[in-house]
């Protein structure tokens, strides 16, 4: 049955209280608030006792990561997982970050990408330890990137 909505005045199918479906959801319907199992905040429930953000975190984290890898680095999830399986310096496999050897985030060729644990990733970005980490990578067969910022001597 079509009627004029009391809010938007459009001739639409009647939903309830004189509103069309969109206006009913916007102005009349109130979601019940419950305490989320994970974050313990009182929010509208999405599913399985979780609010929407916690539900996505618990059940869809891998899909979110896959989308981020594709969007930010234009990498397939399988390629990213293979590259970041373990740290190429120490073999650590719990938390591994993606590093661009030439420090160019737009160069996403597989030979330019390596996986590093947070310690070695931080070290390669610090001048004090960069030479040490680059030497270790060179011994393991990785091509040393040209770094004009390092091509200087202190003996002047």
ZIGI-V242491 format. One record per run of one state. SS is the DSSP state (H for helix, E for strand, L for the rest). FROM is the first residue (numbers start at 1). TO is the last residue. If there is no record, write none. Layout:
ss = [SS/SS]
from = [FROM/FROM]
to = [TO/TO]
This chain:
ss = [L/E/L/E/L/E/H/L/E/L/E/L/E/L/E/L/H/L/H/L/H/L/E/L/H/E/H/L/H/L]
from = [1/2/5/11/17/19/21/29/33/36/42/45/47/48/50/51/52/60/61/74/77/84/96/101/110/113/118/126/127/140]
to = [1/4/10/16/18/20/28/32/35/41/44/46/47/49/50/51/59/60/73/76/83/95/100/109/112/117/125/126/139/156]
